[in-house]
Amino acid sequence: MPYLRAYLDSFIPNFRRGANFAQGGSTIQPLDGEMFQLGLNPFSLNLQIQQFEGFKSRITELYQTGNSLGMEGHFPSPEDFSKALYTIDIGQNDLSTAVLSMTEDKARASISNIIDHFGSNIEELYKLGARTFWIHNTGPLGCLPYYFVDYPPNPGALDAVGCIRSHNELVQAFNSQLKDRIILLRSQLRDAVLTYVDIYTAKYTLIKTASTHGFGDPLGFCCKYHEGSPRGCWETRLVNGTDINPSSCSDPSKYISWDSAHYTDAASKWVSDRILSGSLSDPQVPISQACRRNIH
């Protein structure tokens, strides 16, 4: 299967095999002023769904008016939308915002509201014809190098692997509530198939056993400025009137993290190989069978 083309891609896009409405740095909850100040993407999940709705509406209109001639090779048919697999991976930025702006107790209390927003968005997708969902939980936030560089933790705050215990406990609370909401949605959306995918276990296992799989320091990262800052690995930075370029390691495949918050291709492939088999899913079905309606 080819990579999905971004919905906002204006350069001869081909959506015949699907479209990507995801936005880097986005959240489940719509942004408020404080979240804006943290530099998050304003295209929260509800807006991504609105973009999907507009996309589907235009495709349907073109087919209904007979203006679809020549579209078959580049766009889905209206019937394809109910047969598609809707893959959703979101929530880490909501939790990261909570970690940086709230006490631990308030951050944990905010989870229920985030989950409510998520559940409403799934219901909205269902109303728009989505029937098969592949939903990732959130990975170990406390293992991202970002928190060690910008907010160095006390040694007592770390778990046996070296990750920040409280951050990961927050993520585990989120994942538990997410799974509970998916179970509830299964009872409410009777003809839908919702697969819960345990990304957390895949990523934490990789970090815990990094050397076994050919990776180096599991909490290190490849791309950084010379003085160690992880910010802006895709752009230059002005330091004392001089443009400073970020530098990358000689072999990114030896690192789990590319920069302080995103995985390398090598680590992402390792994780995807574990989840696509279905062994970390509820129910345990491989992605190749995820669209079968009788798996529950």
Disulfide bonds with the S-S distance in Angstrom:
Cys143-Cys163 2.03
Cys222-Cys249 2.10
